Amino acid sequence: MSIQTQFDKFHNAIKLTREDKRYKEARQKDDSIKIEIKSAFKKAGYPIVEDFIQGSMADGVNTGIVSLYGDRDIDRALVINSEDSPDDPIAPKKVLRDTLKNRRFSNPAIKKPCVTADYVGNDLHFDYPIYRKDSLGNLELAVGKEFSNDATRIWDGNDPKGLIDHLKDKNGYLTSLEKSQYRRIARYLKRWRDVRYKSETARKKVYSIGLTLMAKDSFSKQVNEDGVANDLLALRETIHNILYLSSYFSPIDFENTKYKIRVPLPVRPWRDIFENHGSPVGTPLRTKLVKLLEKCDLAIIEEDVVEQSKILRQQFGDDFPLAEKKESVKKNIYVGSGLVGDPSGA
């Protein structure tokens, strides 16, 4: 028996895609509401020429998870032509906000990057960023709140499709098996976040896109020549890279007890995902990641798969299954980042 069996079961328990039965209602609501939104925008004089899903449910990204807290997110981009767009980026946001009010939405709000709303009587949360597209296909995001001053109401250069391409490894640096492993690692980290952060306020500041980008750009592939994956080692090495081979965390005191976090977007507008959060988010996240790394090392060294699963269950919660019987884990020396592992992959 191998701990990879538990990781596979864990992944099957937490993964969520747009085609999943558990997401069917969300998909149906999204499709229905989109029809009314398009009609409202057409009447306002700036018809929607394109729309697409962003975030973890985007085509090819596929890193969505089943939430521990019941909520399901839909992040749909709406695109209008630049020649049809108003100078004021808040104008189309108001049209969208008013349209959502007429449907069963709770507190639709114009936020700085998008319009957000919750569906009444359901655990559905919608985010609608609005873009305008020029003749070359470049996109600008409608930025600003409803009562923002003129200086902060802008159409801001943005590349959401470039971000999607980056996250789905469009350039093909990874094989299909390695890409699947990276997606699993991203999902593990998002569920780990949900388990380890008991405060909703703190948890929501550890953005899924930040965890996914760190996982993608720090990913250590661990699939052997026979196509056998070792997710424990991949997770361990990826976390090590995030902590020690990147510039995501920077100490801000001489004692190295406080850390700010910075995860820049790899595409326009190149902004820091954790902008203005700094140490209050960076310090506890780094502390928790260090603990997770320690637990991964303990699990790798452990020779009993039942004990391995107990160690990992503490970090990932009850959906991480306990092994059903004791069996020694075959050990060989693996030279990674200073640890003993199993080069066979599972």
C-alpha positions, 0 to 999 in steps of 0.5 A, a space after each residue: 500500500 502507498 500513501 498515494 492511494 490516500 492522496 488519490 481518494 482525497 483528490 476525488 473527494 475535494 475536486 470540483 469542475 463545471 461538469 460536476 453534478 455538484 456544480 450543476 445548479 450553479 452552472 444552470 443559474 449562471 447560464 440563465 442569468 447571463 441571458 438577462 445580463 446580455 439583454 440589459 447591456 444591449 438596451 444600454 447601448 454597449 452589447 456584450 461581444 464576449 464572455 468567459 469563465 475566469 478563476 479555478 473553473 476556467 477552461 484548462 485551469 481546472 483547480 476548483 474544490 468543493 468548499 468546506 463552507 458550502 459556497 460555490 463561486 462563479 467568476 464570469 468575465 463580460 466583454 464589450 467593444 471599446 467603441 461602444 463603451 462609455 468613458 465612465 467605467 462605473 456606468 456598465 457596472 450600474 447596469 449589471 448591478 440593477 439587473 442582478 437586483 431584479 433577480 434573486 440576488 442578495 446585496 449586489 455590490 459594485 466593488 473596485 474590480 468587479 460587481 459581486 452578488 450572492 444568490 438568495 437561498 443558495 450558496 452561490 457567489 457571483 463575481 462579474 468583472 467587466 472589460 472593454 476590448 479594442 480593435 487589436 483584442 487588448 482588454 481593459 478592466 472597468 475599475 472603480 467603486 460606485 462612489 469613487 472619485 473621477 481619478 480612481 474610475 479608470 479602464 485599466 489594461 488587463 490580460 485575464 486570458 494571459 493569466 488563464 494561459 499561464 495557469 493552464 500551462 499553455 506553453 507546454 512546459 509540463 506533460 499531461 501527467 505533470 499538469 494533472 499533478 500540479 492541479 492536484 497540488 493546487 487543490 490540496 493547498 486550497 483545501 489545506 487553507 480552508 482547514 487550517 484557517 478557522 476565521 472566515 475573515 483571515 481565510 478569505 484574505 488567503 486568496 485562491 489565485 495566490 495559492 494557485 500561482 505559487 503552486 504553479 510557479 514553484 511546482 516540483 514535478 514528481 512523476 516517474 518514467 512509468 507515469 507513477 505520481 508521488 504527490 507527497 513528495 511533489 507537495 513537499 518540494 513545492 512548499 519548500 520552493 514556495 518558502 525558500 526558493 522564491 521571493 514571496 515572503 520577505 522578513 520585515 524585522 531583524 528577528 525574522 518573526 514577521 513576513 510580508 507576502 508579495 505574489 505578482 501577477 505574471 501578466 498585465 497589470 502585473 500587480 501584487 495579488 496580496 497588495 495592501 495585506 503584507 505582514 498580517 497575511 504573510 506572517 501567519 501564512 508562512 508559519 502555517 506553510 512551515 508547519 505543513 512542510 514539517 508534517 510532510 517531512 514526518 510523513 515521508 520518513 514514517 514507515 507505516 502508511 497508517 501513521 502517514 495518513 494520520 499525520 496528513 489528515 491533521 493538516 488536510 482534514 477529515 476528507 483525507 482518508 486514513 489507511 485501512 491497514 498497516 503496511 511498511 512503506 518501502 524506502 529508498 534514498 531520494 536526493 531532493 531538498 535534503 530528505 529521504 523519499 521513495 523514488 518509485 513515485 508511489 
